[in-house]
Amino acid sequence: MSSLRELGELEIIRILEQTVWRSPRTVVGFGDDISAVRLANGNLAVLKTDMLVGSTDIPPGMTVRQAARKAVVASVSDMAAKGVRPVAGLVALGLPAKLTKKDVLDIAAGLCDASREYAFPIVGGDTNESEDLTMTVALFGTAMKEHLVLRKGARTGDVVAVTGEFGSTSAGLKSLLEMNRNPKQLPGALYEAVFKPHAQLDMGLKLAASGALTASIDSSDGLAWSLHELSVASRVGILIETIPTTTAARDFGEKYGYDASELALYGGEEYHLVVTVKRDKFNLARRVSRGRLKRIGTVTRDFSGVRISQQGRQTEIPRKGWEHFKR
């Protein structure tokens, strides 16, 4: 019998998907950033849950307040990618007995920080004792089916675009995990990326409402992984012309010998949106985003994964990113 480390997260999800009962009311099930079921009035109930585990998701130096806020941000980011505003949230906490009352107050404060930032209430949840600190955030929202932006839907000729630049989180995590740096030693941009991430909720809502998008995903598992997910879901190829890299990542790479493009492609935990846009509506999408949306490539007809064109040559971008159990 295979171990979980041999299976990996994706195979575990596949097993679950093939086993659980699927209701006829299910509109979006496994395989996207959210799930959705049809309500009696024809609208969709849009659901999202994400889990933060202390030993794998909380880097050195992150407070439990920051971790609790991050747990909410991760779920909000997936709702943002679909163009859905969260209406309410539930939080299930697994708490080690060694934690103190102050820790619980700090967790509550972090949850409150995020719920106020994204303007929805946390209305309940569950608590239990556990060996490792866990925070599971479940969000609820509603949408009309035609307004939901899924991973599938990209078409030949669409523009591939992102809502920001990449690499700062990866550089910050390498500083903390591989170089054993104190968080206070991090440059401001790297500290902000790791300890104070932001979901692009307003951006996602505006872009979805514009009608310009054909597909969308958040980049929390890495830019390269997200591009491959769009490619597979839509059965199209993606040709990248540029890798949007932060100044902080480039500076870090030059100083410590890292490839800034690798940091940008394969880092993860950066909550930008990766979208495909109708070619004739890209200017509209740019206006809606107030110029923040950046073109990085094009959707191609041939279903051949993700490639980059540089100096007249095309090379494959490997499908790498964060996957639980496979480390």
Stockholm file with secondary structure:
# STOCKHOLM 1.0

chainA/1-327         MSSLRELGELEIIRILEQTVWRSPRTVVGFGDDISAVRLANGNLAVLKTDMLVGSTDIPPGMTVRQAARKAVVASVSDMAAKGVRPVAGLVALGLPAKLTKKDVLDIAAGLCDASREYAFPIVGGDTNESEDLTMTVALFGTAMKEHLVLRKGARTGDVVAVTGEFGSTSAGLKSLLEMNRNPKQLPGALYEAVFKPHAQLDMGLKLAASGALTASIDSSDGLAWSLHELSVASRVGILIETIPTTTAARDFGEKYGYDASELALYGGEEYHLVVTVKRDKFNLARRVSRGRLKRIGTVTRDFSGVRISQQGRQTEIPRKGWEHFKR
#=GR chainA/1-327 SS CCCHHHHHHHHHHHHHHHHSCCCTTEEECTTSSSEEEECTTSCEEEEEEEEEEHHHHCCTTCCHHHHHHHHHHHHHHHHHHHTCCCCEEEEEEEECTTCCHHHHHHHHHHHHHHHHHTTCCEEEEEEEECSSCEEEEEEEEEECGGGCCCSCCCCTTCEEEESSCBCHHHHHHHHHHTSCCCGGGSCHHHHHHHHSCCCCHHHHHHHHHHTCEEEEEECTTCHHHHHHHHHHHHTCEEEESCCCBCHHHHHHHHHHTCCHHHHHHHCCCCCCEEEEECGGGHHHHHHHTTTCCEEEEEEESSCCCEEEEETTEEEECCCCCCCTTCC
#=GC SS_cons         CCCHHHHHHHHHHHHHHHHSCCCTTEEECTTSSSEEEECTTSCEEEEEEEEEEHHHHCCTTCCHHHHHHHHHHHHHHHHHHHTCCCCEEEEEEEECTTCCHHHHHHHHHHHHHHHHHTTCCEEEEEEEECSSCEEEEEEEEEECGGGCCCSCCCCTTCEEEESSCBCHHHHHHHHHHTSCCCGGGSCHHHHHHHHSCCCCHHHHHHHHHHTCEEEEEECTTCHHHHHHHHHHHHTCEEEESCCCBCHHHHHHHHHHTCCHHHHHHHCCCCCCEEEEECGGGHHHHHHHTTTCCEEEEEEESSCCCEEEEETTEEEECCCCCCCTTCC
//
